[in-house]
Amino acid sequence: MRRLESFSIHGLLAGLALIVIASGVTRSVLTGGLTVSKKVNITFWNGFTGPDGVVMLDTIKRFNEANPDVDVSMQRIPWGTYYNKLTVAGSDGGGPALFIVHADALPRMRRAGFVATIEEAFQGPGALNRADFDPYVLDRVKFNGVFNGVPLDIHPQGLYCNAEMLKQAGMVDANGNAHVPQTKEEFLHAMKATTIEVSANQPEKQWGYALTAWGSNMRCMMAQFDGRYVDQNGSPVLDCPENIKALEFVANLAKNGTVPPPSNGLGWFGYRQKKVAMVWDGVFMLGDLTRMNSFHYLGGMIPTIGNHPGTMANSHVMCLRKGLTDKEKAACVRFIQYVSNHSLEWAAAGQVPARRSLRATPEFRAMQVQNAFAKQIPYMQYPPKTPVIFEFQLILDLAVEKAVRGQAEPKKALREANKAVIDILNRDKVEHPEDQGS
């Protein structure tokens, strides 16, 4: 009797469970729930923690609405910890399906073994037009003739000016508007004219120009003096005469007291606080200024100090993780194409589109700072294409710091840096012969 009673109770529970499941399936079919369950979920990692992240979130929202079979979710991680987290997650076979990498960091991420090729973005329906990208920029994402990413933007360094300070110093055009200095002579004159010493009416000194990131400032000059990181054979030449001239110009500004002393730390913050009239910095810093009231700023090309115009630059690159299913990869490619096609909106957050056609639009040309910085693209210089870029740049930055602080003459600082880089690259060739020449 107990056995029959027990059996009846279990049967009743099983029957109820089947009814619930059946009801759920029916409801799912009627309400479209099965369609939702078939969505391709894409995780997207990047370091866009400022206004650029807000713009990207809006782009994702519009993509998801236009593509109901895909759901892209974004995770923003500060750049300071981003690459470590990405490398750990990717090397373990996990991590995001889609992620952002700086162009100069792509060789290192590729070496980690989790970056997939992405030829599909330039093929088939919705294919991106290769001719719409600058060849130099596309080359940054190509390894052994195969694309490992799609450039989203270009972010060159450029000149930021406080328009009111320029006008007060008499730096104006024929219409009385602030004139952005373009030549070495104009720049040096503007620096002097906008520097105001302490007085009864000036409680704190106003500087005409301040160095920001010293290494970046010097690399802008490298591009102008025809400097280079390596020669045609890939051997480091940091101490070449052209680089020495570039560093001498930057170091002499500090040595002559033309800019705030290294210990002052004004730089970009001094510019934002209206204590400095001009700085060189990346287009991505524009987000800081757009949130400020009553600040009339202007952007321009870095004045031609060397042999010709020039600046340093980099790009955000959209990449895919290896191991995605065909459906996941197809969804990611569709999203990448969508973001690229809509990167004019992305430019408004403080970037320059990688697409030539978008830079030619009236909408982009109306973006004063971005358009001015973009004029430097034919003269820009990216960091070297090497997996040891972080070590390479750290050594160069330390050399620049020594020269700016007066701890070593530019020639000596660069000679020591070059020896250190040669050791690193030689060791890298031995440890990773498979990466040479890719």
Buried (B, 14 or more C-beta within 10 A) or exposed (E): EEEEEEEEEEEEEEEEEEEEEEEEEEEBEEEEEEEEEEBBEBBBBBBBEBBBBEBBEBBBEEBBEEBEEBBBEBEBBEEEEBBEBBBEBBEEEEBBBBBBBBBBBBBBBBBBEBBBBBEBBBEEEBEBEEEBBBEBBBEBBBBEEEBBBBBBBBBBBBBBBBBBBBBBBEBBEEEEEBBBBBEBEBBBBBBEBBBBEEEEEEEEBBBBBBBBBBBBBBBBBBBBBBBBBBEEEBEBBBBBEBBBBBBBBBBBBBBEEBBBEEEBEBBBBBBBEBBBBBBBBBBBBBBBBEEEEEBEBBBBBBBBBBEEBBBBBBBBBBBBBEBBEEEBBBBBBBBBBBBBEBBBBBBBBBBBBBBBBBBEBEEBEEBEBBBBBBBBBEBBBBBBBBBBBBBBBBBBBBBBBBBBBEEBBBBBBBBBBBEBBBEBBEEBEEEEEEBEEB
